[in-house]
C-alpha cells in the first residue's frame, strides 16, 4: 500500500488499490479504466451488475486484478459487504471514490417527498455509507490514502431548476470539507470533485418534474451536453490530477471553475447567472 497525498505521481498507480462506486458507466467507468491503465488493482461496484462487469472485463485487459459487486449505495449493508469483500481480497484500499449518484431536474415546488428521499438516499447517504464502510480500515492501516467524493458544479452554485439535486451536492461538498480536516491527522486526503457539463447519460436517465414538454426539455439538455463535448475520460484525468495535488475542491470543466469563482467572490452575480441558467433549461 502507498499513501496518496500531495505530490504523489498518480500517473503510476502500480501496487495500489482503488475502490469505485458507480463504476458501470460515465465518469466512474472511465476513472476505473484510467486507474487500471496506470497500474492499479480495482474494486468496482454498481447497481447495474452487467455494466460493472463490462467495465471490469475491459479493465482486466491492462493486466491487473479486478473484483466487482452489485451494490445499491443507498443500502448500508450492501456497502459494508462490498468493503468487506474488497478488504478481504486486497488487504486494504488506497483510494476510495464515492462516485455513484443520480440526477433529478425540477424546482422545489415540483419535487415530491419521494423524490427527495430517493435523491438523498443515493447522492448523500451513498457517500456516507461508502465512507463508513471503508474509512475505519484505511485509518487502522496507518498507510494514509485518499477519498474522492463526487459533488457537482450544482453544489457550488445553486440552480433553481435543480433544487433537490443542488441540495444533495452541496451536502457532499460540506461533508467532504469537514472530513478533510478530520482525516488529516491520519494522512488521508479528501477531495470534492465538482463536474460541470460532462457528456454522460445523466440527462437521459434523470427524471424531469414540472409542467411543460418533458421530452422536449430532455432533448434540449442532451443536445447541450453533447455539444459541450467534455468527455468522462477527460474528467477522469482531471480527478486523478486533483488527487495528486491533494485539492480540497476540484471544479471540472470551465463552467464549473466559473461557478466556483463567482460563488465565492461575487455572490450577487452568481445568483443572477444561476437564474439565467434555470430559465434556459425550461
Beta strands, then each sheet from edge to edge (+ up, - down):
strand 1: 17-20
strand 2: 41-46
strand 3: 66-70
strand 4: 95-98
strand 5: 104-105
strand 6: 145-150
strand 7: 188-195
strand 8: 207-208
strand 9: 249-252
sheet 1: 3+ 2+ 1+ 4+ 6+ 7+ 9+
sheet 2: 5+ 8+
end
